[in-house]
């Protein structure tokens, strides 16, 4: 009965996908990343439910096996802060160097870093934050590496 399915699967390329692969369109990349982070969160007892549209700023909900913990998560390509997420109890998930990070948006935004400034104070007075309302770091900056290690999963 499964002989045909096995044959079809064997004809699919066994090459692992790279999310930076230019052959994946944006929706495929987002689907790929959702599956990867959901797999990582499963190791912590979470079941992830993908939402068809951003609900209260979330791409998906992570439900813990304790039956009490539900996390609204926005999937991003990099460390991101956005004014539209403030006050929505949103967590941000992103991958850098094959390591997933999951952080509470508002809490991290207001956390002090080495020079005793909050991240919000570090990014204020930039066009991205003041005009566009969003600020992304292409990579985790050196001064935030220690802090972001706490949010690595």
C-alpha positions as a printed Julia matrix, in Angstrom:
153×3 Matrix{Float64}:
  0.0    0.0    0.0
  2.76   2.48   0.88
  5.1    1.35  -1.85
  4.03   4.19  -4.18
  4.42   6.82  -1.45
  7.89   5.55  -0.59
  8.87   5.68  -4.26
  7.62   9.27  -4.57
  9.5   10.35  -1.44
 12.72   8.78  -2.68
 12.51  10.96  -5.78
 12.39  14.15  -3.7
 15.74  15.83  -3.22
 17.2   14.85   0.14
 19.18  18.09   0.27
 18.4   20.07   3.43
 16.77  23.43   2.88
 18.54  26.63   3.75
 16.16  29.47   4.75
 18.45  31.92   2.95
 18.01  29.92  -0.26
 16.94  32.31  -3.0
 14.6   29.68  -4.47
 12.21  30.04  -1.51
  9.65  32.83  -1.76
  8.87  34.91   1.36
  5.85  32.78   2.32
  7.89  29.57   1.98
 10.66  31.05   4.15
  8.12  32.01   6.8
  6.59  28.5    6.69
 10.05  26.95   6.97
 10.99  29.15   9.93
  7.67  28.49  11.67
  8.26  24.73  11.45
 11.81  25.11  12.78
 10.91  27.29  15.76
  7.83  25.16  16.51
 10.09  22.11  16.63
 12.42  23.87  19.06
  9.53  24.99  21.26
  8.16  21.42  21.29
 11.31  20.47  23.22
 10.08  22.83  25.96
  6.57  21.39  26.03
  4.85  23.8   23.64
  2.44  23.04  20.83
  2.39  25.83  18.26
 -0.73  26.9   16.4
 -0.16  28.91  13.24
 -2.59  31.79  12.7
 -3.92  32.61   9.25
 -3.4   36.32   9.87
 -1.63  38.38  12.51
 -3.94  38.2   15.52
 -3.13  40.88  18.11
  0.28  41.09  16.45
  1.02  37.36  16.65
  1.92  34.97  13.84
  1.31  31.97  16.08
  0.35  30.92  19.58
  2.54  28.59  21.65
  0.45  26.54  24.11
  2.31  24.83  26.94
  1.43  21.35  28.19
  0.69  22.85  31.63
 -2.58  24.11  30.11
 -2.02  27.56  31.62
  0.72  29.13  29.53
 -0.1   30.65  26.16
  2.43  32.85  24.35
  1.65  35.14  21.41
  4.68  35.04  19.11
  5.69  37.17  16.15
  8.23  35.5   13.85
 10.98  37.8   12.57
 14.17  37.48  10.55
 16.25  39.4   13.1
 16.25  41.17  16.47
 13.32  43.58  16.08
 11.47  46.22  18.06
  8.24  47.78  16.82
  5.98  50.37  18.38
  2.91  48.48  17.15
  3.77  45.59  19.51
  4.05  47.73  22.65
  1.43  46.78  25.22
  0.32  43.64  23.33
  2.26  41.08  25.41
  4.07  39.81  22.31
  7.16  37.64  22.18
  9.5   37.85  19.2
 11.23  34.76  17.77
 14.16  34.99  15.38
 17.07  32.86  14.28
 20.68  33.93  14.09
 23.46  31.51  13.25
 21.14  28.49  13.66
 20.23  29.56  17.2
 16.64  30.56  17.98
 15.94  33.46  20.32
 12.58  34.13  21.96
 12.13  37.33  23.93
  9.31  39.37  25.46
  9.19  42.48  23.26
  8.26  45.11  25.86
 10.4   43.71  28.67
 13.53  43.58  26.49
 12.86  47.03  25.05
 12.98  48.48  28.55
 15.86  46.37  29.85
 19.1   48.1   30.75
 22.28  47.06  28.98
 25.95  47.47  29.9
 26.06  51.27  29.65
 22.91  51.47  31.85
 20.72  52.69  29.02
 17.62  50.77  28.02
 17.42  49.36  24.51
 14.66  51.89  23.85
 17.06  54.7   24.82
 19.71  53.24  22.49
 17.38  53.23  19.47
 15.46  56.45  20.12
 16.34  59.45  17.98
 16.83  57.22  14.95
 14.68  57.65  11.86
 13.75  53.97  11.96
 12.3   54.23  15.47
 11.03  57.82  15.6
  9.55  58.0   12.09
  8.94  54.41  10.96
  8.17  53.01  14.42
 10.33  49.94  13.96
 14.0   49.17  14.56
 15.88  46.05  13.55
 19.44  44.98  14.19
 20.95  43.12  11.2
 22.83  41.02  13.77
 22.87  41.01  17.56
 25.27  43.83  18.49
 28.24  43.04  20.75
 26.8   45.09  23.61
 23.62  42.99  23.55
 25.19  39.53  23.11
 25.29  38.7   26.82
 21.72  39.88  27.32
 20.42  38.0   24.26
 22.12  34.77  25.42
 19.45  34.7   28.16
 16.78  34.43  25.45
 18.46  31.73  23.34
 16.41  28.52  23.13
